[in-house]
Amino acid sequence: MAEEEVQVFGFRSGPFSLRVELALKLKAVDYQHIEEDLLNNKSDLLLKYNPIYKKVPVLVHNGNPISESLVILEYIEHNWTHNPIFPAHPYDRALARFWAKYIDDMVVPAVHKISRSMEKEREKAIEEAQKTLEPLENELESKKFFGGEEIGLVDIVGLILAGWIPAIEEALGFELLITHRFPNLKKWTEEFVNHHVAKQVMPQKDGLVAFLKNVALNRKN
């Protein structure tokens, strides 16, 4: 069998391309990471491979580009069937897709709203975001990961909670994941960031905090 060529066009200070990289790492698929300068200088290849949205992530497999992180995760699962990241049972798969979409449709916009809000608006934005987190808190119950004992689709999509929320909290000086209100999510966050594979792709918190502070400063100027 000819050697496969796998490339990930991404941005390591953002969570979406790291979803793709984590999935590939969990499946032990070798790939090349290509860092994109999304603010100042998007590459010609990125614009070629994703002419509609012009953003990361883009997975290029043997010259064929796929964009949008949830779509890419589906592709990865179907193309490399070992070390599955989706549940085996159709009902459980449907639930995993539901919660993954919930994170993208509800949680991610709420977290973005906090990071963009002025201080006088932040308290309301934090409360709105906490309301979106409550269903995830209840869904976790006593499980180690959303996928059970191993990281699965919902955990991969939810890595923004484990990596970016703590960094946003420190950068902007507030608390979103309050321990007494979200004990399951707090425990899950610790399990996730200490997972031996997740450690390989998750950015260092200090670097992420510095990046977020810089973004906030530029937004004010």
N, C-alpha and C positions, 0 to 999 in steps of 0.2 A: 504494500500500500504506500502510495506517495505521501511524503511528509506534508501535513496540513499547515497552512499559513493563517494565523489568527492575529488580528490587530485590534486594539481598542483605542479609539480616539476619545480622550477623556480630559478631565480637569480634576486634579486630586484634592483641591480645596472645596469641591462640591460633592454631594453624596450620590448623584445619579450614576455617574460612570463607575463609581466604586461598587455599586450593586453588581454590575457586570463583572468586574474584576474579582469580587468575592465569589460569585457563582463559578467562574472559571477555576479559581483556586480550589474551591471545594471539590471540583471534579478533576483536579490535577491536570488541567489542560494548559499547555504552554502557550503564551501569547506575548505580543509586543505591545507595550503601552506607548502611546504617542500623545504627549501633553499638548493641549491647545491653549493658546492665549485668547480667551473668549472676549476680553474687553477691547484689545487693541489690534490683534493681528490673527484672525482666523485663517487657518491654512487653506490653500487652494484645494487640497485633497478633502478636507472636511466639507467645503462648499460643494465639491463634486459628489461626495458620497451622501450628503444630506442636504440637497438643494432646496427642500421644502421648508424645513425648520431651521437649518443652518446652526445646529447646536449639538452638543455631546449629550449622551454617549452615542458612538457609532461602533458597531462590531463589524469588522470586515473579515469574512471567512472565505479563503481561497478566491479573493477578488470580489466577492458578493457582499454588498453593504446592507446592514440592517440597523434601523434607528429606533429610538424610544426604548427606555430601559425595560418596561414590562414586556414589550414585544420581544426584546432580545433575550430576556430570561426564559420565555417560552421556547424560543429557538434553541437556546443552549440545552434546555432539558430534553428536547426531542432529538437533538443531534448527538449529544453525548449522554447516553442513557444510564451510565454507571454513576454511583453516588448521587441518587436522585435528590432534588431539592423540592419537588412537588410531592404531595401525598399520593399513595397508590390508589386509594378508593376514589371513584368519581365524585361522590358527595363531598369528601374531605378536600378534594382538589377545587371544587366549586367554592367551598368556604374560604380556602386559602386565597383564591382569586378575588373573592369579595373583600377580604380584609386588606389585601394589597392595594386594591382600587380605593378602598376607604382611606387608607393612609395618604395616597396621592391626591384624592379629591377633597379631603377634609383636614387632615393633620398638617400636611406640608403647607398649604396656603395659610393656615392659622399661625404656624411658626414663622413663616415669611412676614406675615402682617406685624408680628411682634418686632422683628428685627428692623422693619421699616418705620415703625411708629415713633412719634415724638414722645418725650417723657410723659406729658399730660394725657396722652392717649394709651399709654402702655398698660396701665392697670386693667383697663377694659379688654385690651387685646390678649393679655395673659389669661384672664378668666375665660374668654372665648376659646382659647387654645386648650385650656384644662378640660373644658367640657368635651372637646373632641377626643381627648385622651381617655376619658372615663370608660367608653366601650372597650378599648384595648386593655385597660386594667382588668376589666371583668372577664374578657376573653382569655387572658393568661391564666387566671385562677392560680393553681399551684404548679403549673407546668414550668419546666426549666426554660424552654424556648417555645415560641408559638408553634414550631414544628414538632414539639415533644422533647425528646432527649437530644436531638440534633438540630442544627440550624436549617431552616427551610425557607420557602418563598417569603413568608410574611416577615420573618426575621431579617432577611436580606433587604427587602423593601423598607423595613423599619430602621435600618441602620442610622438614619438621620436622628432618631431618638437617642441612640446610644452615643453617637459621636458629636453631633452638631448642637443638640440642645444643651448639654453641659458647657460646651464652648460658648454658645450664645449667652447663657446665663452669666458666665464669668465676664465676657466681653462687655455686656450691657448692664450688669449689676442687678439681677433679679433672680427669683427662683420660680421655676415652672413645675418641675417634677418634685413636689413636696412629698417627703417620705411617708408621712401619716396618711396622705391622700392617695398616693400611688405606690404602695409597698411592693406590689408585684412587678410594676415597670422598673422600679429602682433596682430590684434584685435581678431582673432580666438584663438591665443595662450592664451590671457588673459581670454577669455571666458572659454577655456578648463581647465586651471589650477585652475580656481575659481568654476568650476562645483562641486556641492556637492558630487557627486559620485566619480568623478575623483580624488578629494582631498583624498579620502580614500586609493587610491593605489599608487598615484604618490610619488616618493621619494622626500625628502627635498633637495632643491637646494644646500645648503652648503655641505651636505654629498656627493652629486653627484660630485660637483666640486672637493672636496678633493680626491675622488676615481679616477677621471679622471687625476688629477695632478699626482697622484701616478703611474698610468698606463704610463703616458708620461715619468715620471722620470725613471721608470724601462726599458722603451724602449730605452732610451738614454744610459743606463749603460750596 
